[in-house]
């Protein structure tokens, strides 16, 4: 390998020459070589001379340092191949992540430049790769920066990719919180993003500089800057982990009208990527020890039980799927198969009891709504239904499965007794590729409500699996608690094992900027690396107008977090109600409850001594 033969400035990687005479000047001049050695400039000169003059300069430096980039193929594919793109990254080290960012981006496209500190421009090899800014203030800096920003904006408008470290300074340890603190991102960069109409890509680099650097930053900012060469040189043979987020379209950013708010949002989303490598972001544990699943029931035996059900048991159908409602005593073999498939489905989601079948005492007197495949002669999915009025009459509150998760007080049950407890829902694993089976189950519930219109409330636990990362679960729980909580009704229920949320300041700030459930789903999907988003049952119940009353951890069910949810169907939007019940049936349900309301008003008037005043 040839050494670099190109000429570079004689003062490159040198401290400024000390001028003046006297003892002070002499001592400073004598100390300069020692200072240059200590902060790494002497070694920088030596190593710069060892680089070849061929190929990409940043790539050569990383190779020379032995730095290995850790990036998943899935993350790399998130980088758009063409079109205006602004890449924003955190700034934990100094020069290292700038070189790494350029190398990562160039694996997918060639039209890449960085917006970098002007001192990097002292190295001649960087001129073609960067636009330079002066972060140190003054009139000259303003002129230089304006010219660079105009050039970089033109670059992006023409379809190029621009990498930026918006904090403008290297992250520093927050001594009080004991964690690395990324400085606020510069608000003026929001104008660049808006004016170029670029898509935004967030990149997070894991790691931090040495303890010496962290302490120096608290003593003197210039000392911190002086130590950057030393910090670069102590990164030999580093495995540098990077995470890339999902591309953010300009339309998603339009609702942030203030520049500061937009950059705060992007900064917090970037930092969220960092939790994928920390304890908060690790995937949760799976279920406890498991016994093998029970063997399946004979298709012929199952078909015989279905055929023996009375005609009224069939609630709805769409070939080849049919939805039935039955008591446990009428379907012993079907119920055994429901228990087996429940456990199989829940284990797939890292839930479940660990038993051969998921069945309990509640199954004996709850009703069972199940989805039957007439062609395959097998169960495709099921729900367990608990008519609240009947259960309360027979067993009082201890008869509710929900009472094993939440301590239910009488005022809550008085509120929801004209209702139906839902739970233990599943779609069999082989039917999960299509949305149709789940839709059929919901239409079956709609048919039930149409048949029994006194069913005003749907309530029950909706699980958030332990397969989610702890941070994902905490984000969802906090979002639901702040946006979808029914405070008055929640007073009458108490979780037996309260689910605690571990959110830091940055995560809470990000969550406050989340617009809706779909945006929350995007964050969860990003944290889960595309594996999981917000549970579909939770999303659908909230679309029905559902409210959250509390959260409980279920130790008997692989530590899932159960959200207690209540839906008042009288407040469900007409279009949503018609989707699951049918238009005529939805009108009939509305008419039933309007009649109930009128009857209640008339009864109240009769009981009032001032009833004659009412019109």
C-alpha positions as CSV (number, residue, x, y, z in Angstrom):
1,X,0.0,0.0,0.0
2,X,1.5,3.4,-1.0
3,X,1.6,6.2,1.4
4,X,-0.2,9.5,0.7
5,X,2.0,11.7,-1.5
6,X,-0.4,14.6,-2.0
7,X,0.6,17.8,-0.4
8,X,-1.5,19.1,2.5
9,X,-1.3,22.2,4.6
10,X,1.7,22.3,6.9
11,X,-0.4,23.4,9.8
12,X,-2.8,20.5,9.4
13,X,-3.2,18.6,12.8
14,X,-1.1,21.2,14.5
15,X,-1.8,23.8,17.2
16,X,-1.5,27.4,16.2
17,X,2.1,28.8,16.5
18,X,2.5,30.7,19.8
19,X,3.7,34.2,19.1
20,X,5.5,36.6,21.4
21,X,8.6,36.5,23.6
22,X,9.1,36.3,27.2
23,X,9.0,33.4,29.6
24,X,5.3,32.7,29.0
25,X,5.8,32.5,25.2
26,X,8.8,30.3,25.6
27,X,7.1,27.9,27.9
28,X,4.0,27.6,25.7
29,X,6.1,26.9,22.6
30,X,8.0,24.2,24.5
31,X,4.8,22.7,25.8
32,X,3.1,22.6,22.4
33,X,4.5,19.3,21.2
34,X,3.5,17.6,24.5
35,X,0.0,19.0,24.2
36,X,-0.3,17.9,20.5
37,X,0.8,14.4,21.6
38,X,-1.6,14.3,24.5
39,X,-4.7,15.4,22.5
40,X,-3.8,13.1,19.6
41,X,-2.7,15.6,16.9
42,X,0.8,14.1,16.6
43,X,-0.6,10.7,15.9
44,X,-3.2,12.1,13.6
45,X,-0.5,13.6,11.4
46,X,1.3,10.3,11.3
47,X,-1.8,8.2,10.4
48,X,-3.0,10.7,7.8
49,X,0.3,10.3,6.0
50,X,-0.2,6.5,6.0
51,X,-3.4,6.7,4.1
52,X,-3.3,6.0,0.3
53,X,-4.3,8.8,-2.0
54,X,-6.8,6.5,-3.8
55,X,-10.4,5.8,-3.2
56,X,-12.9,7.2,-0.8
57,X,-11.2,9.1,2.1
58,X,-13.8,8.4,4.8
59,X,-13.8,4.7,3.9
60,X,-10.0,4.6,4.2
61,X,-10.1,6.2,7.6
62,X,-12.6,3.7,8.9
63,X,-10.6,0.8,7.5
64,X,-7.4,2.2,9.0
65,X,-9.1,2.4,12.4
66,X,-10.6,-1.1,12.0
67,X,-14.0,0.3,12.6
68,X,-16.8,-2.2,11.7
69,X,-20.2,-1.0,11.0
70,X,-23.0,-3.1,12.4
71,X,-26.2,-2.5,10.4
72,X,-28.9,-5.0,9.5
73,X,-29.8,-5.6,5.8
74,X,-33.4,-4.7,6.6
75,X,-32.3,-1.3,7.9
76,X,-30.0,-0.7,4.9
77,X,-33.0,-1.2,2.6
78,X,-34.9,1.6,4.3
79,X,-32.6,4.1,2.5
80,X,-34.4,5.4,-0.6
81,X,-32.4,4.8,-3.8
82,X,-33.3,8.1,-5.4
83,X,-35.0,11.4,-4.7
84,X,-34.6,14.3,-2.3
85,X,-33.6,13.0,1.1
86,X,-32.4,14.6,4.4
87,X,-30.8,12.2,6.8
88,X,-30.7,13.3,10.5
89,X,-28.5,11.5,13.0
90,X,-27.4,11.8,16.7
91,X,-23.9,12.9,17.5
92,X,-22.2,10.7,20.1
93,X,-18.5,10.8,19.1
94,X,-17.4,13.6,16.8
95,X,-16.0,12.8,13.3
96,X,-16.5,9.1,13.5
97,X,-20.2,9.0,12.9
98,X,-20.0,11.5,10.1
99,X,-17.7,9.2,8.2
100,X,-19.8,6.2,9.1
101,X,-23.0,7.9,7.9
102,X,-21.5,8.7,4.6
103,X,-20.3,5.1,4.1
104,X,-23.7,3.7,5.1
105,X,-25.6,6.0,2.7
106,X,-23.2,5.2,-0.2
107,X,-24.0,1.5,0.0
108,X,-27.4,2.5,-1.5
109,X,-26.7,5.7,-3.5
110,X,-23.8,7.9,-4.7
111,X,-25.4,11.3,-4.5
112,X,-24.5,11.8,-0.8
113,X,-23.1,14.8,0.9
114,X,-22.7,15.8,4.6
115,X,-23.3,19.2,6.3
116,X,-20.1,19.3,8.4
117,X,-18.0,21.5,10.7
118,X,-15.6,23.8,8.7
119,X,-12.6,22.3,10.5
120,X,-13.2,19.0,8.7
121,X,-12.7,21.0,5.6
122,X,-9.0,21.6,6.5
123,X,-8.5,18.0,5.3
124,X,-8.4,18.5,1.5
125,X,-9.9,15.0,0.8
126,X,-13.2,16.0,2.3
127,X,-14.1,18.9,0.0
128,X,-16.1,16.8,-2.5
129,X,-18.1,15.1,0.2
130,X,-19.3,17.9,2.4
131,X,-20.8,21.4,2.7
132,X,-19.1,23.2,5.5
133,X,-20.6,25.3,8.3
134,X,-19.0,27.5,10.9
135,X,-20.6,26.8,14.3
136,X,-18.6,29.4,16.2
137,X,-20.6,32.6,15.4
138,X,-19.7,36.0,14.1
139,X,-20.4,37.9,10.9
140,X,-18.0,35.8,8.9
141,X,-19.6,32.7,10.2
142,X,-23.1,34.0,9.2
143,X,-21.9,34.6,5.6
144,X,-20.2,31.2,5.3
145,X,-23.2,29.4,6.7
146,X,-25.7,31.2,4.5
147,X,-23.7,30.2,1.4
148,X,-23.4,26.5,2.6
149,X,-27.1,26.3,3.4
150,X,-28.1,27.6,0.0
151,X,-25.8,25.2,-1.7
152,X,-27.0,22.2,0.4
153,X,-30.6,23.2,-0.2
154,X,-30.0,23.3,-4.0
155,X,-28.3,19.9,-3.7
156,X,-31.4,18.3,-2.0
157,X,-33.9,20.0,-4.4
158,X,-32.0,18.5,-7.3
159,X,-32.6,15.0,-5.8
160,X,-29.5,14.5,-3.7
161,X,-29.2,13.1,-0.2
162,X,-27.9,15.3,2.6
163,X,-26.6,14.0,6.0
164,X,-26.8,16.3,9.0
165,X,-26.0,16.1,12.7
166,X,-28.6,18.7,13.8
167,X,-27.3,19.1,17.4
168,X,-24.2,20.8,16.1
169,X,-22.2,19.5,19.1
170,X,-21.1,16.2,20.4
171,X,-23.4,14.6,23.0
172,X,-22.3,14.9,26.6
173,X,-23.1,12.9,29.8
174,X,-25.8,14.4,32.0
175,X,-24.3,13.8,35.4
176,X,-27.5,14.1,37.3
177,X,-29.4,11.6,35.2
178,X,-26.4,9.4,34.5
179,X,-27.0,9.1,30.8
180,X,-25.8,10.6,27.5
181,X,-27.6,13.7,26.6
182,X,-28.0,14.7,22.9
183,X,-28.1,18.5,22.6
184,X,-31.3,20.1,21.2
185,X,-31.5,20.0,17.5
186,X,-31.2,23.4,15.6
187,X,-34.6,24.7,14.7
188,X,-33.5,26.5,11.6
189,X,-32.9,23.1,9.9
190,X,-36.7,22.6,9.8
191,X,-36.8,25.3,7.1
192,X,-34.4,23.3,4.9
193,X,-36.6,20.2,5.3
194,X,-39.8,22.1,4.4
195,X,-38.4,24.1,1.5
196,X,-36.8,21.1,-0.2
197,X,-39.9,18.9,0.3
198,X,-37.5,16.1,1.1
199,X,-38.3,12.8,2.8
200,X,-36.6,12.5,6.2
201,X,-34.6,9.5,7.4
202,X,-33.4,9.1,11.0
203,X,-30.2,7.3,11.9
204,X,-29.0,6.5,15.4
205,X,-25.5,5.6,16.4
206,X,-24.9,3.7,19.6
207,X,-22.1,4.6,22.0
208,X,-20.3,7.5,23.7
209,X,-16.9,9.0,24.2
210,X,-14.6,8.3,27.1
211,X,-15.1,9.4,30.7
212,X,-12.3,11.9,30.3
213,X,-14.1,13.6,27.4
214,X,-17.4,13.7,29.4
215,X,-15.7,15.4,32.4
216,X,-13.8,17.8,30.2
217,X,-17.0,19.0,28.6
218,X,-18.3,20.1,32.0
219,X,-15.1,21.9,32.8
220,X,-14.5,23.8,29.5
221,X,-16.1,23.6,26.0
222,X,-12.9,24.3,24.3
223,X,-11.1,21.5,26.1
224,X,-13.9,19.2,25.0
225,X,-13.3,20.2,21.4
226,X,-9.5,19.8,21.7
227,X,-10.0,16.2,22.9
228,X,-11.9,15.2,19.7
229,X,-8.8,13.9,17.9
230,X,-7.9,11.8,20.9
231,X,-11.4,10.4,21.0
232,X,-11.3,9.4,17.3
233,X,-8.0,7.6,17.9
234,X,-9.3,5.5,20.8
235,X,-12.0,4.0,18.6
236,X,-9.7,1.4,17.1
237,X,-11.4,-1.9,16.3
238,X,-14.8,-0.5,17.4
239,X,-18.0,-2.3,16.4
240,X,-20.2,0.7,15.6
241,X,-23.9,-0.1,15.8
242,X,-26.3,1.9,13.7
243,X,-30.1,1.8,13.5
244,X,-32.1,3.3,10.7
245,X,-35.7,4.4,11.1
246,X,-38.6,4.3,8.6
247,X,-38.7,7.0,6.0
248,X,-40.9,9.9,7.1
249,X,-42.9,11.5,4.3
250,X,-43.3,15.3,4.1
251,X,-47.0,15.0,4.7
252,X,-46.4,13.5,8.1
253,X,-44.4,16.5,9.2
254,X,-46.8,19.1,7.9
255,X,-48.8,19.3,11.2
256,X,-45.7,20.6,13.0
257,X,-46.0,24.3,12.1
258,X,-43.3,25.6,14.5
259,X,-39.7,24.8,13.5
260,X,-38.7,24.0,17.1
261,X,-41.5,21.5,17.5
262,X,-40.7,19.7,14.3
263,X,-37.0,19.3,15.2
264,X,-37.9,18.2,18.8
265,X,-40.1,15.6,17.4
266,X,-37.5,14.3,14.9
267,X,-34.8,14.3,17.7
268,X,-37.0,12.3,20.0
269,X,-37.8,9.8,17.3
270,X,-34.1,9.4,16.6
271,X,-33.3,8.8,20.2
272,X,-36.1,6.2,20.4
273,X,-34.1,4.1,17.9
274,X,-31.3,3.9,20.4
275,X,-33.5,2.0,22.8
276,X,-33.4,-1.0,20.5
277,X,-29.9,-1.7,21.9
278,X,-30.8,-1.1,25.6
279,X,-32.7,-2.9,28.3
280,X,-35.8,-0.8,27.5
281,X,-35.7,-2.1,23.9
282,X,-34.9,-5.7,24.3
283,X,-37.6,-8.2,23.3
284,X,-39.7,-9.5,26.1
285,X,-39.5,-13.0,27.5
286,X,-41.7,-15.7,26.0
287,X,-44.1,-18.0,28.0
288,X,-43.0,-20.1,30.9
289,X,-42.4,-23.9,30.6
290,X,-44.9,-25.6,28.3
291,X,-46.3,-29.1,27.9
292,X,-47.1,-30.4,24.4
293,X,-50.4,-29.4,22.9
294,X,-53.3,-31.8,23.2
295,X,-53.9,-33.9,20.1
296,X,-56.6,-32.4,17.7
297,X,-60.2,-33.7,17.8
298,X,-61.5,-35.7,15.0
299,X,-63.0,-33.6,12.1
300,X,-65.9,-36.0,11.9
301,X,-66.7,-35.6,15.6
302,X,-66.5,-31.8,15.4
303,X,-68.7,-31.7,12.3
304,X,-71.3,-34.0,14.1
305,X,-71.5,-31.5,17.0
306,X,-71.9,-28.6,14.7
307,X,-74.7,-30.4,12.8
308,X,-76.5,-31.1,16.1
309,X,-76.8,-27.5,17.1
310,X,-80.2,-25.9,16.7
311,X,-80.9,-23.6,13.7
312,X,-80.8,-20.5,15.8
313,X,-77.2,-21.2,16.8
314,X,-75.9,-20.0,13.5
315,X,-75.4,-16.2,13.7
316,X,-73.9,-15.4,10.3
317,X,-72.1,-17.0,7.4
318,X,-70.0,-16.3,4.3
319,X,-68.9,-19.5,2.6
320,X,-67.0,-21.4,3.6
321,X,-67.0,-19.8,7.1
322,X,-70.0,-19.9,9.5
323,X,-70.3,-18.3,12.9
324,X,-72.1,-20.2,15.7
325,X,-73.0,-19.5,19.3
326,X,-73.3,-22.4,21.8
327,X,-73.3,-23.3,25.4
328,X,-70.4,-25.5,26.7
329,X,-72.7,-28.4,27.5
330,X,-73.7,-28.7,23.8
331,X,-70.2,-28.8,22.4
332,X,-67.8,-30.9,24.5
333,X,-65.5,-31.9,21.7
334,X,-65.7,-28.5,20.0
335,X,-64.8,-26.8,23.3
336,X,-61.8,-29.2,23.8
337,X,-60.6,-28.2,20.3
338,X,-61.2,-24.5,21.1
339,X,-59.0,-24.9,24.1
340,X,-56.3,-26.5,22.1
341,X,-56.3,-23.9,19.4
342,X,-56.5,-21.1,21.9
343,X,-53.2,-22.3,23.4
344,X,-51.6,-22.8,20.0
345,X,-52.5,-19.3,18.9
346,X,-51.5,-17.7,22.2
347,X,-48.1,-19.5,22.2
348,X,-47.4,-18.1,18.8
349,X,-47.8,-14.6,20.3
350,X,-45.6,-15.5,23.3
351,X,-48.6,-15.8,25.5
352,X,-50.6,-18.7,26.8
353,X,-50.9,-20.8,29.9
354,X,-48.3,-23.4,29.0
355,X,-51.0,-26.2,29.4
356,X,-52.1,-28.7,26.8
357,X,-55.4,-26.8,26.4
358,X,-56.3,-23.3,27.5
359,X,-59.6,-24.0,29.3
360,X,-60.8,-23.0,32.8
361,X,-63.9,-23.0,35.0
362,X,-65.3,-20.0,33.3
363,X,-65.7,-21.9,30.1
364,X,-68.3,-24.1,31.7
365,X,-70.9,-21.3,32.0
366,X,-69.7,-18.7,29.5
367,X,-71.1,-18.9,25.9
368,X,-68.8,-19.7,23.0
369,X,-68.9,-18.0,19.7
370,X,-66.8,-19.9,17.2
371,X,-65.9,-19.8,13.5
372,X,-66.5,-23.0,11.6
373,X,-64.8,-23.9,8.2
374,X,-67.4,-26.0,6.4
375,X,-64.9,-27.2,3.8
376,X,-61.9,-28.1,6.1
377,X,-64.2,-29.2,8.9
378,X,-62.2,-27.4,11.5
379,X,-62.5,-24.4,13.9
380,X,-60.9,-21.2,12.4
381,X,-61.3,-19.0,15.5
382,X,-63.5,-18.2,18.6
383,X,-64.5,-15.8,21.3
384,X,-65.7,-16.4,24.8
385,X,-68.8,-14.4,25.7
386,X,-70.2,-13.6,29.1
387,X,-73.7,-12.1,29.3
388,X,-73.2,-9.7,32.3
389,X,-76.8,-9.7,33.6
390,X,-77.0,-13.5,33.7
391,X,-73.5,-14.0,35.3
392,X,-74.2,-11.3,37.9
393,X,-77.5,-12.9,38.8
394,X,-76.0,-16.4,39.2
395,X,-72.6,-15.7,40.7
396,X,-72.4,-12.0,41.5
397,X,-69.0,-10.4,40.7
398,X,-66.9,-13.4,41.4
399,X,-68.5,-15.1,38.4
400,X,-66.7,-12.8,36.0
401,X,-63.4,-13.8,34.5
402,X,-62.5,-10.1,34.5
403,X,-62.7,-10.1,38.3
404,X,-59.7,-12.4,38.4
405,X,-57.7,-9.6,36.8
406,X,-59.3,-6.5,38.2
407,X,-61.1,-6.1,41.5
408,X,-64.6,-5.1,40.3
409,X,-66.8,-3.0,42.5
410,X,-70.6,-3.0,42.3
411,X,-71.0,0.5,40.6
412,X,-69.0,-0.7,37.6
413,X,-71.1,-3.9,37.2
414,X,-74.3,-1.8,37.6
415,X,-73.1,0.3,34.7
416,X,-72.2,-2.5,32.3
417,X,-74.7,-5.1,33.2
418,X,-76.8,-4.7,30.0
419,X,-73.6,-5.9,28.3
420,X,-71.3,-8.7,27.3
421,X,-67.9,-9.6,28.6
422,X,-65.5,-10.5,25.7
423,X,-62.3,-12.5,26.1
424,X,-60.1,-15.4,25.0
425,X,-60.4,-14.4,21.3
426,X,-58.2,-16.1,18.8
427,X,-57.8,-16.9,15.1
428,X,-56.2,-20.3,14.4
429,X,-52.6,-20.0,13.2
430,X,-53.4,-21.4,9.7
431,X,-56.1,-18.7,9.2
432,X,-54.0,-15.7,10.3
433,X,-52.8,-14.7,6.8
434,X,-56.2,-13.3,6.0
435,X,-58.2,-10.6,7.7
436,X,-61.5,-12.3,6.8
437,X,-61.7,-14.8,9.7
438,X,-61.4,-12.0,12.3
439,X,-63.9,-9.9,10.4
440,X,-66.3,-12.8,10.5
441,X,-65.9,-13.2,14.3
442,X,-66.7,-9.5,14.7
443,X,-69.7,-9.7,12.5
444,X,-70.8,-12.7,14.6
445,X,-70.6,-10.4,17.7
446,X,-72.6,-7.8,15.7
447,X,-75.2,-10.4,14.9
448,X,-75.4,-11.3,18.6
449,X,-76.0,-7.7,19.6
450,X,-78.7,-7.4,16.9
451,X,-80.4,-10.5,18.2
452,X,-80.1,-9.3,21.8
453,X,-80.3,-5.5,21.5
454,X,-80.3,-5.0,25.3
455,X,-76.5,-5.7,25.0
456,X,-75.3,-2.1,25.1
457,X,-71.8,-2.5,26.5
458,X,-68.9,-4.7,25.4
459,X,-66.2,-5.0,27.9
460,X,-63.2,-7.2,28.8
461,X,-59.4,-7.4,28.8
462,X,-57.3,-6.8,25.7
463,X,-53.8,-8.2,25.9
464,X,-50.5,-6.5,25.1
465,X,-48.2,-9.5,24.8
466,X,-44.9,-9.8,26.6
467,X,-43.4,-10.4,23.2
468,X,-43.3,-6.6,22.8
469,X,-40.2,-4.7,24.0
470,X,-40.8,-3.1,27.4
471,X,-40.5,0.3,25.9
472,X,-43.2,-0.5,23.3
473,X,-45.6,-1.7,25.9
474,X,-44.9,1.4,28.1
475,X,-45.5,3.7,25.2
476,X,-48.8,2.0,24.3
477,X,-50.0,2.0,28.0
478,X,-49.1,5.6,28.5
479,X,-50.8,6.7,25.3
480,X,-54.0,4.8,26.2
481,X,-53.9,6.2,29.7
482,X,-53.6,9.8,28.6
483,X,-55.8,9.7,25.4
484,X,-58.4,7.0,26.0
485,X,-59.0,6.8,29.7
486,X,-62.4,6.9,31.4
487,X,-61.5,8.4,34.7
488,X,-64.9,8.3,36.4
489,X,-65.6,4.7,35.6
490,X,-62.0,3.6,36.4
491,X,-62.6,4.5,40.1
492,X,-64.7,1.3,40.4
493,X,-62.0,-1.2,39.1
494,X,-58.5,-1.9,40.5
495,X,-55.9,-4.1,38.8
496,X,-54.6,-7.0,40.9
497,X,-51.1,-6.6,39.5
498,X,-50.8,-3.0,38.2
499,X,-48.8,-2.6,35.0
500,X,-46.0,-0.1,35.6
501,X,-44.7,2.2,32.9
502,X,-40.9,2.9,32.5
503,X,-40.8,6.1,30.4
504,X,-38.1,8.6,30.5
505,X,-38.3,12.4,29.9
506,X,-37.5,12.0,26.2
507,X,-40.1,9.3,25.6
508,X,-42.8,11.2,27.4
509,X,-42.0,14.3,25.3
510,X,-42.2,12.3,22.1
511,X,-45.5,10.7,23.1
512,X,-47.0,14.1,23.8
513,X,-46.4,14.9,20.1
514,X,-48.0,11.7,18.7
515,X,-51.1,12.7,16.7
516,X,-53.2,9.5,16.8
517,X,-53.2,5.8,17.2
518,X,-51.9,5.2,13.6
519,X,-48.8,7.3,14.4
520,X,-48.3,5.4,17.7
521,X,-48.5,2.2,15.6
522,X,-45.7,3.6,13.4
523,X,-43.5,4.2,16.5
524,X,-44.2,0.7,17.8
525,X,-43.5,-0.9,14.4
526,X,-40.2,0.9,14.3
527,X,-39.3,-0.2,17.8
528,X,-40.3,-3.7,17.0
529,X,-38.2,-3.7,13.8
530,X,-41.3,-4.5,11.7
531,X,-42.4,-7.5,13.9
532,X,-45.4,-5.9,15.7
533,X,-47.6,-2.9,15.8
534,X,-50.5,-1.9,18.1
535,X,-52.6,-5.0,18.7
536,X,-55.4,-5.1,16.1
537,X,-58.1,-5.9,18.7
538,X,-57.1,-2.9,20.6
539,X,-57.3,-0.7,17.5
540,X,-60.7,-2.0,16.5
541,X,-62.3,-1.6,19.9
542,X,-61.0,2.0,20.1
543,X,-62.6,2.6,16.7
544,X,-65.9,1.4,18.2
545,X,-65.4,4.2,20.8
546,X,-63.8,2.1,23.5
547,X,-62.5,3.6,26.7
548,X,-59.7,2.2,28.9
549,X,-60.2,1.8,32.7
550,X,-56.9,0.2,33.8
551,X,-53.9,-2.1,33.1
552,X,-53.0,-5.4,34.8
553,X,-50.2,-7.8,34.4
554,X,-51.4,-11.4,34.2
555,X,-48.8,-13.8,35.8
556,X,-50.9,-16.8,34.8
557,X,-50.8,-15.9,31.2
558,X,-47.1,-15.3,30.3
559,X,-47.2,-11.8,32.0
560,X,-49.3,-10.2,29.3
561,X,-50.4,-6.6,30.1
562,X,-54.2,-6.6,30.0
563,X,-56.0,-3.3,29.2
564,X,-59.5,-3.2,30.6
565,X,-61.7,-1.8,27.8
566,X,-65.4,-0.8,27.8
567,X,-67.3,0.0,24.6
568,X,-70.7,1.8,24.9
569,X,-72.3,0.8,21.5
570,X,-74.7,3.7,21.8
571,X,-71.7,6.0,21.2
572,X,-70.2,4.0,18.4
573,X,-70.2,5.9,15.0
574,X,-73.0,4.8,12.7
575,X,-70.7,3.7,9.9
576,X,-68.7,1.5,12.2
577,X,-71.8,-0.1,13.8
578,X,-73.3,-0.8,10.4
579,X,-70.0,-2.4,9.2
580,X,-70.3,-5.2,11.8
581,X,-74.1,-5.4,12.3
582,X,-75.6,-4.5,8.9
583,X,-77.5,-1.3,8.2
584,X,-81.0,-2.5,9.2
585,X,-79.8,-4.2,12.3
586,X,-77.9,-1.1,13.4
587,X,-81.0,1.0,12.9
588,X,-82.9,-1.6,15.0
589,X,-80.4,-1.4,17.8
590,X,-80.5,2.4,17.8
591,X,-84.3,2.4,17.9
592,X,-84.3,0.0,20.8
593,X,-82.2,2.3,22.9
594,X,-84.0,5.4,21.9
595,X,-87.2,3.8,23.1
596,X,-85.5,2.8,26.3
597,X,-84.3,6.4,26.8
598,X,-87.8,7.8,26.1
599,X,-89.3,5.3,28.6
600,X,-86.8,6.4,31.2
601,X,-87.6,10.0,30.7
602,X,-91.3,9.4,31.0
603,X,-90.8,7.4,34.2
604,X,-88.7,10.2,35.6
605,X,-91.4,12.8,34.8
606,X,-94.1,10.7,36.4
607,X,-92.0,10.5,39.6
608,X,-91.3,14.2,39.6
609,X,-93.7,16.6,41.4
610,X,-92.9,19.2,38.7
611,X,-93.6,16.8,35.8
612,X,-96.6,18.9,34.6
613,X,-94.1,21.7,33.8
614,X,-92.3,19.6,31.2
615,X,-93.1,19.8,27.5
